[in-house]
Amino acid sequence: MTNKIVGLYSSFPESSHEKAVAQFFEQLENPRHRQKPATPRSNPLFLCFTNRCGSTWIGALLAEVGVFPSRTDGKKNFEFFNADSVTSIAKSADLHSMREYISHLNQEYVGAAGFFSTKISVDQLAWITRAELIRDLMPKPRFLFVRRRNTLAQAISFSIALQTHQWTSNHNKEAAEPEFRPQHIMDLHRIILNANAHFEAYFQLHQVDPLVIYYEDVIGKDKKFLDLAEAYLGVSLENPVEREEEFTVRKQSTSRNSEWEEKMRQQYANKLGPLPPNTVRHFG
């Protein structure tokens, strides 16, 4: 079990994945085990995300052009720092520590573009930074931060996914019908806003200038997004690559999403009443 976090990263959320991974590797401790030599790889890409921001669709696009690895061993959400990903890959490759695990990723899960890429949540990013794993094994990282302007719609999508367990269009379609739960949606909305704020704090602390992509600006505009990514990464993303797995994902939202959003807004509008025109004024 990890010790309580103190110091610089104490304000960041603690990762449940970190705890589970620490327990997993503690069970594998063997005094005779010799650490495999570390294999650093510069310039990894971290796709920073919050749940239901559109990051799986972005990851699928990047996999099609060789940025994300074509081999994922079934982890098509590209979240290599989830506890289930770490433990399943570590078991199959006989890895005994996070350093061995990242060295393995650096060798076996590199995209055709020449670097390792992964989706990562803010608690996972704080975890591997605090543990000096980025500094030692993944120096000079690049950051792509995927956001949604309409965070209420994102929270509604999050609530539906939690109830149905349909996180991508490839998941089971026989799920139960979700319920409209306004308080649940507001709680998830707060989680999303807090995670976005923590990402911003991380970027400020480390003087990181990420490529920020808003879902609403690029959804359905694959070429626009890939042009932005190509300019940021400095690699050609024009040609599809030969891949071992199919990554295509489809839009999941239905009329229910917009109906729930309208219901949420109407509930709060009734408490506030109509606002006069030109209430908000902008400088300049």
Phi and psi in degrees as GROMACS dihedral restraints (atoms count N, CA, C in turn):
[ dihedral_restraints ]
;  ai    aj    ak    al  type     phi  dphi    fc
    3     4     5     6     1   -74.6    20    10
    4     5     6     7     1   151.1    20    10
    6     7     8     9     1   -74.3    20    10
    7     8     9    10     1   161.8    20    10
    9    10    11    12     1   -60.7    20    10
   10    11    12    13     1   136.8    20    10
   12    13    14    15     1   -77.7    20    10
   13    14    15    16     1   128.9    20    10
   15    16    17    18     1  -129.4    20    10
   16    17    18    19     1   168.6    20    10
   18    19    20    21     1    84.6    20    10
   19    20    21    22     1  -149.4    20    10
   21    22    23    24     1   -53.7    20    10
   22    23    24    25     1   -40.2    20    10
   24    25    26    27     1   -96.2    20    10
   25    26    27    28     1    12.3    20    10
   27    28    29    30     1   -66.1    20    10
   28    29    30    31     1   -22.5    20    10
   30    31    32    33     1   -83.8    20    10
   31    32    33    34     1    -9.9    20    10
   33    34    35    36     1   -88.3    20    10
   34    35    36    37     1   149.6    20    10
   36    37    38    39     1   -64.5    20    10
   37    38    39    40     1   141.2    20    10
   39    40    41    42     1   -80.7    20    10
   40    41    42    43     1   139.0    20    10
   42    43    44    45     1   -85.5    20    10
   43    44    45    46     1   125.8    20    10
   45    46    47    48     1   -66.0    20    10
   46    47    48    49     1   -28.5    20    10
   48    49    50    51     1   -65.2    20    10
   49    50    51    52     1   -39.8    20    10
   51    52    53    54     1   -59.9    20    10
   52    53    54    55     1   -44.1    20    10
   54    55    56    57     1   -62.9    20    10
   55    56    57    58     1   -45.7    20    10
   57    58    59    60     1   -65.7    20    10
   58    59    60    61     1   -39.6    20    10
   60    61    62    63     1   -67.9    20    10
   61    62    63    64     1   -41.1    20    10
   63    64    65    66     1   -60.1    20    10
   64    65    66    67     1   -43.1    20    10
   66    67    68    69     1   -64.0    20    10
   67    68    69    70     1   -39.9    20    10
   69    70    71    72     1   -61.6    20    10
   70    71    72    73     1   -48.6    20    10
   72    73    74    75     1   -71.6    20    10
   73    74    75    76     1   -29.9    20    10
   75    76    77    78     1   -61.7    20    10
   76    77    78    79     1   -36.3    20    10
   78    79    80    81     1   -69.0    20    10
   79    80    81    82     1   -21.0    20    10
   81    82    83    84     1   -94.5    20    10
   82    83    84    85     1    -1.5    20    10
   84    85    86    87     1   -56.0    20    10
   85    86    87    88     1   130.7    20    10
   87    88    89    90     1  -142.0    20    10
   88    89    90    91     1   115.9    20    10
   90    91    92    93     1   -58.9    20    10
   91    92    93    94     1   -22.3    20    10
   93    94    95    96     1   -88.9    20    10
   94    95    96    97     1   -10.2    20    10
   96    97    98    99     1   -68.3    20    10
   97    98    99   100     1   131.2    20    10
   99   100   101   102     1  -101.0    20    10
  100   101   102   103     1   126.6    20    10
  102   103   104   105     1   -60.7    20    10
  103   104   105   106     1   133.1    20    10
  105   106   107   108     1   -73.1    20    10
  106   107   108   109     1   147.3    20    10
  108   109   110   111     1   -60.5    20    10
  109   110   111   112     1   139.4    20    10
  111   112   113   114     1   -71.3    20    10
  112   113   114   115     1   144.8    20    10
  114   115   116   117     1  -124.5    20    10
  115   116   117   118     1    90.7    20    10
  117   118   119   120     1   -69.6    20    10
  118   119   120   121     1   154.7    20    10
  120   121   122   123     1  -145.3    20    10
  121   122   123   124     1   122.4    20    10
  123   124   125   126     1   -76.4    20    10
  124   125   126   127     1   162.6    20    10
  126   127   128   129     1    60.9    20    10
  127   128   129   130     1    41.8    20    10
  129   130   131   132     1   -66.8    20    10
  130   131   132   133     1   161.7    20    10
  132   133   134   135     1  -111.7    20    10
  133   134   135   136     1   123.5    20    10
  135   136   137   138     1  -104.1    20    10
  136   137   138   139     1   115.9    20    10
  138   139   140   141     1   -90.6    20    10
  139   140   141   142     1   102.1    20    10
  141   142   143   144     1   -82.4    20    10
  142   143   144   145     1   130.4    20    10
  144   145   146   147     1  -145.8    20    10
  145   146   147   148     1   158.7    20    10
  147   148   149   150     1  -118.1    20    10
  148   149   150   151     1   158.0    20    10
  150   151   152   153     1   -58.2    20    10
  151   152   153   154     1   132.5    20    10
  153   154   155   156     1    71.1    20    10
  154   155   156   157     1    28.2    20    10
  156   157   158   159     1   -90.0    20    10
  157   158   159   160     1    -7.8    20    10
  159   160   161   162     1   102.6    20    10
  160   161   162   163     1    10.0    20    10
  162   163   164   165     1   -69.8    20    10
  163   164   165   166     1   -30.3    20    10
  165   166   167   168     1   -67.9    20    10
  166   167   168   169     1   -38.0    20    10
  168   169   170   171     1   -64.0    20    10
  169   170   171   172     1   -43.5    20    10
  171   172   173   174     1   -61.3    20    10
  172   173   174   175     1   -44.1    20    10
  174   175   176   177     1   -61.4    20    10
  175   176   177   178     1   -39.1    20    10
  177   178   179   180     1   -64.2    20    10
  178   179   180   181     1   -41.4    20    10
  180   181   182   183     1   -60.8    20    10
  181   182   183   184     1   -43.8    20    10
  183   184   185   186     1   -69.1    20    10
  184   185   186   187     1   -30.2    20    10
  186   187   188   189     1   -68.4    20    10
  187   188   189   190     1   -35.7    20    10
  189   190   191   192     1   -66.0    20    10
  190   191   192   193     1   -23.9    20    10
  192   193   194   195     1  -111.9    20    10
  193   194   195   196     1    12.1    20    10
  195   196   197   198     1    90.9    20    10
  196   197   198   199     1     9.0    20    10
  198   199   200   201     1   -81.0    20    10
  199   200   201   202     1   -55.1    20    10
  201   202   203   204     1   -78.9    20    10
  202   203   204   205     1   151.1    20    10
  204   205   206   207     1   -65.6    20    10
  205   206   207   208     1   144.6    20    10
  207   208   209   210     1   -76.9    20    10
  208   209   210   211     1   -19.7    20    10
  210   211   212   213     1  -104.0    20    10
  211   212   213   214     1   122.1    20    10
  213   214   215   216     1  -128.9    20    10
  214   215   216   217     1    -0.4    20    10
  216   217   218   219     1    53.7    20    10
  217   218   219   220     1    40.2    20    10
  219   220   221   222     1    87.6    20    10
  220   221   222   223     1    -6.2    20    10
  222   223   224   225     1   -86.7    20    10
  223   224   225   226     1    69.4    20    10
  225   226   227   228     1   -74.0    20    10
  226   227   228   229     1    -6.2    20    10
  228   229   230   231     1   -84.5    20    10
  229   230   231   232     1    -3.3    20    10
  231   232   233   234     1    63.1    20    10
  232   233   234   235     1    26.2    20    10
  234   235   236   237     1  -101.0    20    10
  235   236   237   238     1    83.8    20    10
  237   238   239   240     1   -77.3    20    10
  238   239   240   241     1    -7.3    20    10
  240   241   242   243     1  -107.2    20    10
  241   242   243   244     1    11.1    20    10
  243   244   245   246     1   -70.2    20    10
  244   245   246   247     1   145.3    20    10
  246   247   248   249     1   -58.3    20    10
  247   248   249   250     1   -39.2    20    10
  249   250   251   252     1   -67.5    20    10
  250   251   252   253     1   -33.4    20    10
  252   253   254   255     1   -67.0    20    10
  253   254   255   256     1   -46.9    20    10
  255   256   257   258     1   -59.8    20    10
  256   257   258   259     1   -48.9    20    10
  258   259   260   261     1   -69.0    20    10
  259   260   261   262     1   -40.2    20    10
  261   262   263   264     1   -68.4    20    10
  262   263   264   265     1   -42.0    20    10
  264   265   266   267     1   -70.0    20    10
  265   266   267   268     1   -40.7    20    10
  267   268   269   270     1   -63.1    20    10
  268   269   270   271     1   -39.9    20    10
  270   271   272   273     1   -63.8    20    10
  271   272   273   274     1   -44.8    20    10
  273   274   275   276     1   -70.1    20    10
  274   275   276   277     1   -27.9    20    10
  276   277   278   279     1  -105.2    20    10
  277   278   279   280     1     5.5    20    10
  279   280   281   282     1    56.8    20    10
  280   281   282   283     1    56.3    20    10
  282   283   284   285     1  -104.9    20    10
  283   284   285   286     1   143.1    20    10
  285   286   287   288     1  -121.2    20    10
  286   287   288   289     1     7.8    20    10
  288   289   290   291     1  -161.9    20    10
  289   290   291   292     1   165.5    20    10
  291   292   293   294     1   -66.2    20    10
  292   293   294   295     1   -31.5    20    10
  294   295   296   297     1   -66.8    20    10
  295   296   297   298     1   -41.9    20    10
  297   298   299   300     1   -64.6    20    10
  298   299   300   301     1   -38.8    20    10
  300   301   302   303     1   -62.5    20    10
  301   302   303   304     1   -47.5    20    10
  303   304   305   306     1   -67.8    20    10
  304   305   306   307     1   -37.7    20    10
  306   307   308   309     1   -59.0    20    10
  307   308   309   310     1   -39.5    20    10
  309   310   311   312     1   -64.7    20    10
  310   311   312   313     1   -43.7    20    10
  312   313   314   315     1   -59.1    20    10
  313   314   315   316     1   -42.0    20    10
  315   316   317   318     1   -64.0    20    10
  316   317   318   319     1   -23.5    20    10
  318   319   320   321     1   -96.6    20    10
  319   320   321   322     1   -40.2    20    10
  321   322   323   324     1  -103.5    20    10
  322   323   324   325     1   -14.5    20    10
  324   325   326   327     1  -125.9    20    10
  325   326   327   328     1    43.2    20    10
  327   328   329   330     1   -95.8    20    10
  328   329   330   331     1   134.6    20    10
  330   331   332   333     1   -74.9    20    10
  331   332   333   334     1   169.2    20    10
  333   334   335   336     1   -61.5    20    10
  334   335   336   337     1   -22.2    20    10
  336   337   338   339     1   -72.9    20    10
  337   338   339   340     1   -12.6    20    10
  339   340   341   342     1   104.9    20    10
  340   341   342   343     1     9.5    20    10
  342   343   344   345     1  -145.4    20    10
  343   344   345   346     1   162.6    20    10
  345   346   347   348     1   -83.6    20    10
  346   347   348   349     1   140.7    20    10
  348   349   350   351     1  -134.8    20    10
  349   350   351   352     1   147.7    20    10
  351   352   353   354     1  -155.0    20    10
  352   353   354   355     1   151.7    20    10
  354   355   356   357     1   -77.2    20    10
  355   356   357   358     1   151.3    20    10
  357   358   359   360     1  -154.4    20    10
  358   359   360   361     1   135.2    20    10
  360   361   362   363     1   -87.3    20    10
  361   362   363   364     1   166.6    20    10
  363   364   365   366     1   -67.9    20    10
  364   365   366   367     1   -33.8    20    10
  366   367   368   369     1   -69.7    20    10
  367   368   369   370     1   -35.2    20    10
  369   370   371   372     1   -68.5    20    10
  370   371   372   373     1   -39.2    20    10
  372   373   374   375     1   -63.6    20    10
  373   374   375   376     1   -43.8    20    10
  375   376   377   378     1   -63.3    20    10
  376   377   378   379     1   -39.2    20    10
  378   379   380   381     1   -59.0    20    10
  379   380   381   382     1   -55.5    20    10
  381   382   383   384     1   -75.2    20    10
  382   383   384   385     1   -20.8    20    10
  384   385   386   387     1   -73.6    20    10
  385   386   387   388     1   -47.7    20    10
  387   388   389   390     1   -60.3    20    10
  388   389   390   391     1   -34.8    20    10
  390   391   392   393     1   -81.3    20    10
  391   392   393   394     1     1.3    20    10
  393   394   395   396     1    65.4    20    10
  394   395   396   397     1    22.7    20    10
  396   397   398   399     1   -76.3    20    10
  397   398   399   400     1   -33.6    20    10
  399   400   401   402     1   -67.5    20    10
  400   401   402   403     1   -49.2    20    10
  402   403   404   405     1   -56.5    20    10
  403   404   405   406     1   -44.5    20    10
  405   406   407   408     1   -85.4    20    10
  406   407   408   409     1   -33.7    20    10
  408   409   410   411     1  -120.2    20    10
  409   410   411   412     1   -17.5    20    10
  411   412   413   414     1  -136.7    20    10
  412   413   414   415     1    57.4    20    10
  414   415   416   417     1   -68.4    20    10
  415   416   417   418     1   158.0    20    10
  417   418   419   420     1    55.3    20    10
  418   419   420   421     1    54.8    20    10
  420   421   422   423     1   -74.3    20    10
  421   422   423   424     1   156.4    20    10
  423   424   425   426     1  -109.0    20    10
  424   425   426   427     1   152.6    20    10
  426   427   428   429     1  -129.0    20    10
  427   428   429   430     1   125.3    20    10
  429   430   431   432     1  -113.5    20    10
  430   431   432   433     1   115.2    20    10
  432   433   434   435     1  -105.2    20    10
  433   434   435   436     1   110.3    20    10
  435   436   437   438     1   -95.6    20    10
  436   437   438   439     1   127.6    20    10
  438   439   440   441     1  -133.8    20    10
  439   440   441   442     1   167.9    20    10
  441   442   443   444     1  -120.3    20    10
  442   443   444   445     1   138.8    20    10
  444   445   446   447     1   -70.7    20    10
  445   446   447   448     1   -40.7    20    10
  447   448   449   450     1   -91.4    20    10
  448   449   450   451     1    85.3    20    10
  450   451   452   453     1   -73.8    20    10
  451   452   453   454     1   -21.8    20    10
  453   454   455   456     1   -66.5    20    10
  454   455   456   457     1   -45.6    20    10
  456   457   458   459     1   -60.5    20    10
  457   458   459   460     1   -35.8    20    10
  459   460   461   462     1   -64.5    20    10
  460   461   462   463     1   -42.7    20    10
  462   463   464   465     1   -65.5    20    10
  463   464   465   466     1   -36.3    20    10
  465   466   467   468     1   -64.1    20    10
  466   467   468   469     1   -45.5    20    10
  468   469   470   471     1   -60.7    20    10
  469   470   471   472     1   -38.6    20    10
  471   472   473   474     1   -62.6    20    10
  472   473   474   475     1   -45.8    20    10
  474   475   476   477     1   -61.3    20    10
  475   476   477   478     1   -43.2    20    10
  477   478   479   480     1   -63.9    20    10
  478   479   480   481     1   -44.5    20    10
  480   481   482   483     1   -64.2    20    10
  481   482   483   484     1   -39.6    20    10
  483   484   485   486     1   -63.4    20    10
  484   485   486   487     1   -35.3    20    10
  486   487   488   489     1   -80.0    20    10
  487   488   489   490     1   -34.6    20    10
  489   490   491   492     1   -97.8    20    10
  490   491   492   493     1   -16.7    20    10
  492   493   494   495     1    63.0    20    10
  493   494   495   496     1    22.1    20    10
  495   496   497   498     1   -99.7    20    10
  496   497   498   499     1    87.0    20    10
  498   499   500   501     1   -85.1    20    10
  499   500   501   502     1   -22.7    20    10
  501   502   503   504     1  -138.4    20    10
  502   503   504   505     1   169.5    20    10
  504   505   506   507     1   -68.0    20    10
  505   506   507   508     1   -10.7    20    10
  507   508   509   510     1   -87.9    20    10
  508   509   510   511     1    -5.4    20    10
  510   511   512   513     1   -84.7    20    10
  511   512   513   514     1   170.1    20    10
  513   514   515   516     1   -52.6    20    10
  514   515   516   517     1   132.0    20    10
  516   517   518   519     1   -93.4    20    10
  517   518   519   520     1     0.3    20    10
  519   520   521   522     1   -93.9    20    10
  520   521   522   523     1    24.4    20    10
  522   523   524   525     1   -72.9    20    10
  523   524   525   526     1   160.2    20    10
  525   526   527   528     1   -68.9    20    10
  526   527   528   529     1   156.3    20    10
  528   529   530   531     1   -71.8    20    10
  529   530   531   532     1   127.7    20    10
  531   532   533   534     1   -73.9    20    10
  532   533   534   535     1   155.2    20    10
  534   535   536   537     1  -102.9    20    10
  535   536   537   538     1   147.5    20    10
  537   538   539   540     1   -77.7    20    10
  538   539   540   541     1   112.5    20    10
  540   541   542   543     1  -125.8    20    10
  541   542   543   544     1    90.6    20    10
  543   544   545   546     1   -55.3    20    10
  544   545   546   547     1   -43.2    20    10
  546   547   548   549     1   -68.0    20    10
  547   548   549   550     1   -37.5    20    10
  549   550   551   552     1   -60.0    20    10
  550   551   552   553     1   -43.5    20    10
  552   553   554   555     1   -62.8    20    10
  553   554   555   556     1   -43.2    20    10
  555   556   557   558     1   -66.9    20    10
  556   557   558   559     1   -36.7    20    10
  558   559   560   561     1   -63.8    20    10
  559   560   561   562     1   -42.2    20    10
  561   562   563   564     1   -68.7    20    10
  562   563   564   565     1   -35.5    20    10
  564   565   566   567     1   -59.0    20    10
  565   566   567   568     1   -43.1    20    10
  567   568   569   570     1   -64.0    20    10
  568   569   570   571     1   -39.4    20    10
  570   571   572   573     1   -61.8    20    10
  571   572   573   574     1   -43.7    20    10
  573   574   575   576     1   -62.9    20    10
  574   575   576   577     1   -47.1    20    10
  576   577   578   579     1   -62.7    20    10
  577   578   579   580     1   -39.5    20    10
  579   580   581   582     1   -65.2    20    10
  580   581   582   583     1   -41.8    20    10
  582   583   584   585     1   -64.4    20    10
  583   584   585   586     1   -42.4    20    10
  585   586   587   588     1   -60.2    20    10
  586   587   588   589     1   -41.3    20    10
  588   589   590   591     1   -65.2    20    10
  589   590   591   592     1   -38.8    20    10
  591   592   593   594     1   -65.9    20    10
  592   593   594   595     1   -39.5    20    10
  594   595   596   597     1   -59.9    20    10
  595   596   597   598     1   -45.7    20    10
  597   598   599   600     1   -60.7    20    10
  598   599   600   601     1   -41.2    20    10
  600   601   602   603     1   -63.1    20    10
  601   602   603   604     1   -41.8    20    10
  603   604   605   606     1   -60.4    20    10
  604   605   606   607     1   -47.5    20    10
  606   607   608   609     1   -62.3    20    10
  607   608   609   610     1   -39.0    20    10
  609   610   611   612     1   -66.0    20    10
  610   611   612   613     1   -45.5    20    10
  612   613   614   615     1   -60.5    20    10
  613   614   615   616     1   -38.3    20    10
  615   616   617   618     1  -102.2    20    10
  616   617   618   619     1     9.1    20    10
  618   619   620   621     1    53.3    20    10
  619   620   621   622     1    46.5    20    10
  621   622   623   624     1   -96.2    20    10
  622   623   624   625     1   135.3    20    10
  624   625   626   627     1  -113.4    20    10
  625   626   627   628     1    88.3    20    10
  627   628   629   630     1   -76.3    20    10
  628   629   630   631     1   161.2    20    10
  630   631   632   633     1   -82.6    20    10
  631   632   633   634     1   114.2    20    10
  633   634   635   636     1   -96.6    20    10
  634   635   636   637     1   123.7    20    10
  636   637   638   639     1  -117.6    20    10
  637   638   639   640     1   124.3    20    10
  639   640   641   642     1   -95.5    20    10
  640   641   642   643     1   127.0    20    10
  642   643   644   645     1   -51.0    20    10
  643   644   645   646     1   -45.9    20    10
  645   646   647   648     1   -64.7    20    10
  646   647   648   649     1   -24.8    20    10
  648   649   650   651     1   -80.7    20    10
  649   650   651   652     1   -24.0    20    10
  651   652   653   654     1  -122.8    20    10
  652   653   654   655     1    -7.1    20    10
  654   655   656   657     1   -60.5    20    10
  655   656   657   658     1   127.4    20    10
  657   658   659   660     1    79.2    20    10
  658   659   660   661     1     2.0    20    10
  660   661   662   663     1  -121.5    20    10
  661   662   663   664     1    65.8    20    10
  663   664   665   666     1   -55.9    20    10
  664   665   666   667     1   -45.3    20    10
  666   667   668   669     1   -65.3    20    10
  667   668   669   670     1   -39.6    20    10
  669   670   671   672     1   -59.4    20    10
  670   671   672   673     1   -46.4    20    10
  672   673   674   675     1   -63.0    20    10
  673   674   675   676     1   -46.9    20    10
  675   676   677   678     1   -64.2    20    10
  676   677   678   679     1   -32.8    20    10
  678   679   680   681     1   -64.0    20    10
  679   680   681   682     1   -42.2    20    10
  681   682   683   684     1   -64.4    20    10
  682   683   684   685     1   -44.5    20    10
  684   685   686   687     1   -65.2    20    10
  685   686   687   688     1   -39.8    20    10
  687   688   689   690     1   -61.9    20    10
  688   689   690   691     1   -44.8    20    10
  690   691   692   693     1   -64.5    20    10
  691   692   693   694     1   -39.5    20    10
  693   694   695   696     1   -69.8    20    10
  694   695   696   697     1   -43.6    20    10
  696   697   698   699     1   -83.2    20    10
  697   698   699   700     1   -21.7    20    10
  699   700   701   702     1    72.1    20    10
  700   701   702   703     1    29.6    20    10
  702   703   704   705     1  -131.1    20    10
  703   704   705   706     1   155.2    20    10
  705   706   707   708     1   -78.2    20    10
  706   707   708   709     1   129.1    20    10
  708   709   710   711     1  -121.9    20    10
  709   710   711   712     1    33.5    20    10
  711   712   713   714     1   -83.3    20    10
  712   713   714   715     1   -31.1    20    10
  714   715   716   717     1  -110.6    20    10
  715   716   717   718     1   132.2    20    10
  717   718   719   720     1   -60.4    20    10
  718   719   720   721     1   152.5    20    10
  720   721   722   723     1  -111.3    20    10
  721   722   723   724     1   157.2    20    10
  723   724   725   726     1   -68.9    20    10
  724   725   726   727     1   130.9    20    10
  726   727   728   729     1  -130.5    20    10
  727   728   729   730     1   156.8    20    10
  729   730   731   732     1   -90.6    20    10
  730   731   732   733     1   -18.6    20    10
  732   733   734   735     1  -135.4    20    10
  733   734   735   736     1   157.0    20    10
  735   736   737   738     1   -92.0    20    10
  736   737   738   739     1   128.8    20    10
  738   739   740   741     1  -111.4    20    10
  739   740   741   742     1     1.8    20    10
  741   742   743   744     1   -58.6    20    10
  742   743   744   745     1   130.7    20    10
  744   745   746   747     1  -126.0    20    10
  745   746   747   748     1   153.4    20    10
  747   748   749   750     1  -120.1    20    10
  748   749   750   751     1   158.5    20    10
  750   751   752   753     1   -61.5    20    10
  751   752   753   754     1   135.6    20    10
  753   754   755   756     1  -102.7    20    10
  754   755   756   757     1   -23.3    20    10
  756   757   758   759     1   -64.8    20    10
  757   758   759   760     1   147.8    20    10
  759   760   761   762     1  -128.2    20    10
  760   761   762   763     1  -174.5    20    10
  762   763   764   765     1   -61.0    20    10
  763   764   765   766     1   -23.9    20    10
  765   766   767   768     1   -59.6    20    10
  766   767   768   769     1   -39.9    20    10
  768   769   770   771     1   -59.1    20    10
  769   770   771   772     1   -48.8    20    10
  771   772   773   774     1   -69.2    20    10
  772   773   774   775     1   -33.2    20    10
  774   775   776   777     1   -65.6    20    10
  775   776   777   778     1   -43.3    20    10
  777   778   779   780     1   -65.6    20    10
  778   779   780   781     1   -38.5    20    10
  780   781   782   783     1   -61.4    20    10
  781   782   783   784     1   -43.0    20    10
  783   784   785   786     1   -64.0    20    10
  784   785   786   787     1   -40.2    20    10
  786   787   788   789     1   -63.2    20    10
  787   788   789   790     1   -41.5    20    10
  789   790   791   792     1   -62.0    20    10
  790   791   792   793     1   -47.6    20    10
  792   793   794   795     1   -66.2    20    10
  793   794   795   796     1   -37.9    20    10
  795   796   797   798     1   -65.5    20    10
  796   797   798   799     1   -38.0    20    10
  798   799   800   801     1   -59.8    20    10
  799   800   801   802     1   -42.0    20    10
  801   802   803   804     1   -80.8    20    10
  802   803   804   805     1   -32.1    20    10
  804   805   806   807     1   -63.4    20    10
  805   806   807   808     1   -37.1    20    10
  807   808   809   810     1   -63.8    20    10
  808   809   810   811     1   -31.2    20    10
  810   811   812   813     1   -74.8    20    10
  811   812   813   814     1   -30.4    20    10
  813   814   815   816     1   -93.4    20    10
  814   815   816   817     1   -37.5    20    10
  816   817   818   819     1    86.1    20    10
  817   818   819   820     1   171.1    20    10
  819   820   821   822     1   -68.0    20    10
  820   821   822   823     1   140.9    20    10
  822   823   824   825     1   -93.5    20    10
  823   824   825   826     1   147.0    20    10
  825   826   827   828     1   -69.3    20    10
  826   827   828   829     1   157.2    20    10
  828   829   830   831     1   -65.4    20    10
  829   830   831   832     1   155.8    20    10
  831   832   833   834     1    59.2    20    10
  832   833   834   835     1    33.9    20    10
  834   835   836   837     1   -65.5    20    10
  835   836   837   838     1   -39.4    20    10
  837   838   839   840     1  -100.3    20    10
  838   839   840   841     1   125.8    20    10
  840   841   842   843     1  -118.8    20    10
  841   842   843   844     1   142.1    20    10
  843   844   845   846     1  -108.6    20    10
  844   845   846   847     1   142.1    20    10
  846   847   848   849     1   -67.3    20    10
  847   848   849   850     1   141.2    20    10
